[in-house]
């Protein structure tokens, strides 16, 4: 069990850091950025700006749009660094998500950045924080029982990291 005050501070710092990013910053941090088409004022201008910034950084990107979404992603697939990050994320989530499910929560991802992730319960206000680099798992989601008395449903995150069996 980790200090709840430290976990809350980590959640707040992660949320603030992610909120400060523009679309190009999100692209650099995540490898992709996607918006609903209705949320982009001028799709062609949005795509041109992403490409302009990428050219300045000598990064190859692909952009596109259809009737539903506008998107940009870094071309070339996963780098070795991103692949390593993905493995660390999977490892920590394989340990964290079952804790939430066993506590009768319905875990869903809220925000992820690098090796850090904040998840929430779809039934109550519980949050959980995990940091794969520092091997930290903490917060109400992973440590406390869900106060909701109804039987929980298995979320996509639960299915991915816990399995298809019934929730205890």
RAZI-V302107 format. One line per field, one symbol per residue. phi: phi as a letter, one per 30 degrees, with the letter a starting at -180 (. if undefined). burial: b if it has 16 or more other ideal C-beta (glycine too) atoms within 10 Angstrom, else e. A space follows every 10 residues. Layout:
phi: ???
burial: ???
//
This chain:
phi: .ceddddddd dddddddddd ddddddeddc jabbbdedcc dbedddddde ddddddchcd bbbaabdcbc bbbddjidde dddddddddd ddddcdeedd dddidcdbdc abbidcbccb cdcbcdcbbb bddchcbaje ecccdddddd ddcddedddd cbjcddde
burial: eeeeeebeeb beebeeebee eebbebbbeb bebeeeeeeb eeeeebbebb bebbeeeeee bebebeeeeb bbbbeeeeee eeeebeebbe ebbeebbbbb bebbbbbeeb ebebbbbbbb bbbbebbbbb bbeeebbbbb bbbbebeeee ebebbebbee bbeeeeee
//
